[in-house]
Amino acid sequence: MRILHLSSVYAPDSVGGAEKVAETLALSAVRGGHTVGVCHVARSGGTSRCQDGVTVYPFAHRNPIWIGDAVSRPAPLRQLNKVATLFNALIASDFARVLDEFRPDVVHSHSMVELPPFVWQVAQRKGVPVVHTLHDYDLLCIRAALFKDGERCEQLHRACAAFSVVKRGQHRHIDHVVAVSRSVLDRHLAAGLFAHLPEERRHVIWNPVHGADGARAAGGGPIEGAIRFGFLGRLVTEKGIEALLRACRELPTGGWSLQVAGKPPGGEQAMAPLLELAKGLPVTFVGHVNPQAFLAGIDVLVVPSIWDEPFGLTALEAYAQGVPVIGSTRGAIRELVGGVSPAWLFDPGEPGALSARMRGLMNSGATPAWDARALLAQTRPDAVFERYLEVYRQATRQSASMRVD
């Protein structure tokens, strides 16, 4: 099969989970004997190249701001850039040229943050079925997070509703939709998207996790000495770092410690409030770390997200390393942690729920039995690719049938 991925950016410029998933799927397809291409935007564009068996087509972004520079630009300019991206006809034209050159059987699009949604229509006009993966909420929200002012958004804000009009209009050209969690799919369906697709064309496929062989993904038993909690991720409000530190203030003065791995986007200035919250507590901020080495040094990972987390990679990485997880009931964390043991979940909207869960482990001096092997079996890269391959085959069969009819 000839598979063409469409990703906002791609390795070595990969900056987020969606791009890493695109790379993993592309390389898995190459290993399976398929012909694979990837289109992505780049700072200056360039000619196609072969990279690890994948034909890579870099498009000059031609937006007012390159994605890597956006954080340092004023907010009004960033908003202008988002609008310009929606209507970037030059990228749509570049994509049409690659479709003619590569001649794919299927197009698989990923995060559309840096891409115009008209590319779906371009593919459909050329008779190429489109599979799109929902990695986040970028079809609904300017920030792709449905989170604002420290709270998750129950309804779309006026600006996001206006911004999403173009994507809503173009999403009907998608033939199959895949979400990285049931939570993400349900949120889009509730917003009225993908009503044009029958249920058999809506899928939930969890992201691939490297090292998810499940060899150590079960456990339980005594904890030697003080329990070592850990937090791994970006130090931003939606990830629940402040909520975790406040919960720590409700714990006994001894018998525990917390290692915090990660850094806030704002550097030292953004660290100040976190350091104040942790003052006097057995909390250590360790900055950026190797995840495997970090997980090897803790007893329990805490994933206290207060937004609707689209996936939950750190939870799965912890399970793969033999580390159990306390997780919030928000977004995909409920699905992942709840699939291992609902007893490890807590409601972040309930005062004292997180500290009670942590204190329960401290009082028992042991972790209850847990088993994540079945969960991790579904996230092995080869297993994830096989599920996508079946979606590709469905899409191409349906496309061929429509052409015959």
Secondary structure, DSSP 8 states (H G I E B T S, - for coil): -EEEEEESS-TTS--SHHHHHHHHHHHHHHHTT-EEEEEEEESS----EEETTEEEEEEE--SSS-GGGGGGS-HHHHHHHHHHHHT-HHHHHHHHHHHHHH--SEEEE---TTS-THHHHHHHHTT--EEEEE-SSTTT-TTSS-EETTEE-SS--HHHHHHTHHHHHHGGG-SEEEESSHHHHHHHHHTTTTTTS-GGGEEE-----TT---TT-EEEEE--SSEEEEEES--SGGGTHHHHHHHHTTS-SSSEEEEEE---TTTHHHHHHHHHHHTTSSEEEEES--HHHHHTT-SEEEE---S--S--HHHHHHHHTT--EEEESSTHHHHHHHHH-GGGEE-TTSTTHHHHHHHHHHHHTEEEEEE-HHHHHTTSHHHHHHHHHHHHHHHHHHHHHHHH-
